[in-house]
Amino acid sequence: MLAVREKFLSREPYTKKKRVLIGFIGLILPIAVAMIAFNSFVRRAEDNNRTSYLITQGETIYKDEELQKIIVSSLKNPAIVSVVEENENWIKIQKELYAFSSIALVSQDCSFLPICEISIYPGKNIRMFPNSADESIFGETESIQTFDRLDFSYDENWYQFRLVGYIKK
């Protein structure tokens, strides 16, 4: 015990470079954490202010405003989605969905990134809930699709992502 105390007391004081580095990290880290928390809060507030819309079974969801590129060709079950924007021809929608890990590919290590992408193979079911019940199927992807992956730690076998698309009015 005495040897440990002597070793601690005999340490050199921090050099000026180390003190500057520690001070810089101590200043930047709380700012970065606050920015991430604020962005998350704003995103949730925007989601809460959106109107909801019920899309029916069999409806097609498109990737673009021209309604040409298909994400899901035929909705398997009715779903409530958030309306992002409306036009005379289309409604832009948004919905948080799930994909089983074996049908999806994460493009990069997302452990340090606030947003990363997930690619889902064509012909695979994407779901409204992280379970394998038929009632939770949202639809089947038409071609390989890329979405923003969301942070989801409930079950490591599932990925949560945000689908943003268009439906015909």
C-alpha positions in Angstrom: 0.0 0.0 0.0 2.8 2.4 0.9 4.6 1.6 -2.4 1.5 2.5 -4.4 1.1 5.8 -2.5 4.8 6.7 -3.1 4.4 5.9 -6.8 1.3 8.1 -7.0 3.0 11.0 -5.2 6.1 10.8 -7.4 4.3 11.1 -10.7 5.3 13.9 -13.0 2.7 16.7 -13.4 0.9 16.8 -16.7 2.8 18.5 -19.4 1.3 21.6 -21.1 0.3 19.6 -24.2 -1.5 17.0 -22.1 -3.4 19.6 -20.2 -4.4 21.4 -23.4 -5.6 18.1 -24.9 -7.5 17.1 -21.8 -9.1 20.6 -21.7 -10.0 20.4 -25.4 -11.6 17.0 -25.0 -13.4 18.1 -21.9 -14.8 21.1 -23.8 -15.7 19.3 -27.1 -17.2 16.1 -25.7 -20.1 17.7 -23.8 -20.9 19.9 -26.8 -21.0 16.9 -29.1 -23.3 15.0 -26.8 -25.6 18.0 -26.4 -25.8 18.4 -30.2 -26.7 14.7 -30.7 -29.4 14.9 -27.9 -30.8 18.1 -29.4 -31.0 16.6 -32.9 -32.8 13.5 -31.5 -35.2 15.7 -29.6 -36.0 17.8 -32.7 -36.5 14.7 -34.8 -39.0 13.3 -32.3 -40.8 16.6 -32.0 -41.1 16.7 -35.8 -42.5 13.2 -35.9 -45.1 14.0 -33.3 -46.4 17.1 -35.2 -47.0 15.1 -38.4 -50.5 13.9 -39.4 -51.2 10.2 -39.7 -52.6 8.4 -42.7 -53.9 4.9 -43.1 -52.6 3.2 -46.3 -54.5 0.1 -47.4 -53.6 -3.4 -48.4 -52.4 -3.6 -52.0 -51.1 0.0 -52.2 -47.8 0.7 -54.0 -45.0 2.7 -52.3 -42.6 4.6 -54.6 -39.2 6.0 -54.0 -39.5 9.1 -56.1 -42.0 12.0 -56.8 -42.5 10.9 -60.3 -44.0 7.6 -59.0 -41.7 5.5 -61.2 -39.2 3.6 -58.9 -41.0 1.1 -56.6 -40.0 0.3 -53.1 -42.9 -2.0 -52.2 -45.1 -3.1 -55.0 -48.1 -4.3 -52.9 -48.7 -3.5 -49.2 -49.5 -6.8 -47.4 -51.3 -5.3 -44.4 -52.9 -1.9 -43.7 -50.5 0.5 -41.9 -50.6 3.9 -40.3 -47.9 6.2 -41.6 -46.8 9.7 -40.9 -47.5 12.3 -43.7 -44.4 14.3 -44.4 -45.6 16.3 -47.4 -48.6 16.4 -49.8 -48.9 17.3 -53.5 -51.8 17.1 -55.9 -50.5 13.8 -57.2 -48.8 12.1 -54.3 -48.4 11.9 -50.5 -44.9 11.7 -49.1 -45.0 9.2 -46.1 -42.6 8.0 -43.4 -42.7 4.9 -41.3 -40.3 3.1 -38.9 -40.0 -0.5 -40.0 -38.0 -3.6 -39.2 -35.9 -6.1 -41.2 -34.5 -9.4 -39.9 -30.7 -9.3 -39.9 -30.3 -12.1 -42.4 -32.1 -10.1 -45.2 -30.2 -6.9 -44.6 -26.7 -5.6 -45.0 -25.3 -2.7 -43.0 -22.9 -0.8 -45.2 -20.5 0.3 -42.5 -19.7 0.1 -38.8 -22.4 2.2 -37.2 -21.2 2.2 -33.6 -19.9 5.7 -33.7 -22.2 7.3 -36.3 -25.6 8.8 -35.5 -27.1 7.7 -38.8 -25.9 4.9 -41.1 -27.5 3.1 -44.0 -29.0 -0.4 -44.3 -29.6 -2.2 -47.6 -32.3 -4.7 -47.9 -32.2 -7.5 -50.5 -35.0 -7.6 -53.1 -38.0 -9.8 -52.6 -37.7 -9.8 -48.8 -40.4 -8.9 -46.3 -40.0 -5.8 -44.3 -42.1 -5.6 -41.1 -44.0 -3.2 -38.9 -42.9 -5.0 -35.8 -39.8 -7.0 -34.9 -41.5 -10.4 -35.0 -42.2 -13.1 -37.6 -46.0 -13.0 -37.5 -47.8 -12.6 -40.8 -49.8 -9.7 -39.4 -46.6 -7.7 -39.0 -45.5 -7.9 -42.7 -45.5 -4.4 -44.2 -44.5 -5.5 -47.7 -41.9 -7.1 -49.9 -39.1 -5.0 -51.4 -39.2 -4.7 -55.2 -35.4 -4.3 -55.7 -32.4 -3.7 -53.4 -33.4 -0.7 -51.2 -31.2 1.5 -49.0 -32.7 3.2 -45.9 -31.5 5.1 -42.8 -30.9 2.6 -40.0 -32.2 3.7 -36.6 -30.7 2.8 -33.2 -32.6 -0.3 -32.0 -31.2 -2.4 -29.1 -34.2 -4.5 -28.2 -33.2 -7.5 -30.3 -29.9 -7.9 -32.1 -31.5 -10.1 -34.8 -33.6 -7.1 -36.1 -32.7 -3.8 -37.7 -34.9 -0.8 -37.4 -35.0 1.7 -40.3 -36.9 4.6 -41.6 -38.8 4.2 -44.9 -39.6 7.5 -46.7 -41.6 7.1 -49.8 -44.5 8.3 -51.9 -48.0 6.9 -52.6 -50.5 8.0 -55.3 -53.4 10.2 -54.2 
